[in-house]
Amino acid sequence: MNAALRRTRRSLADHQLAVAIPADLPMLRLDLFLMEHALVNLLENAAKYAPKGTLIQVAALMEDGDVLIEVADSGVGISPADLDRIFDRFVRAAATDARPAGSGLGLTICRAFVEANGGQVEAYSPGPGKGLHSAFGYQCPKPAFH
């Protein structure tokens, strides 16, 4: 996680950042390069769509025996219609601001890398224009060591 945070330092510079990683989080058997890249894509996406000065949260936690790593932002939100397809190739959420859209591949790549490690990725959002947050997280495979 630290490597991904270092790589996105510039993108996150205009945001407040809160990181919560418990000390007793178990070791995971993962391809570190792929998982770092997946987390970088989530962080860059959050930085792109969250207004400057707002909070971006990164958290790792145990949930139902799985490790969940989550990135949450205070961005523009995602409509339910876009949410169902947000990890598909070349899909971009409907424009809600004047920012240039990306290629529509970042979250697709994220999903491929997470799934290659046996995990799942999902997105959830209260919807567009609600001013709360959009969050992307992925569940990692079971701990390698107990």
Buried (B, 14 or more C-beta within 10 A) or exposed (E): BEBBBEBBEEBBEEBEBEEEEEEEBEEBEBEEEBBBBBBBBBBBBBBBBBEEEBBBBBBBBEEEEBBBBBBBBBBBBBBEEBBEBBBEEEBBBEEBEEEEEEEBBBBBBBBBBBBEBEBBBBBEBEBBEEEBBBBBBBBBBEBEEE
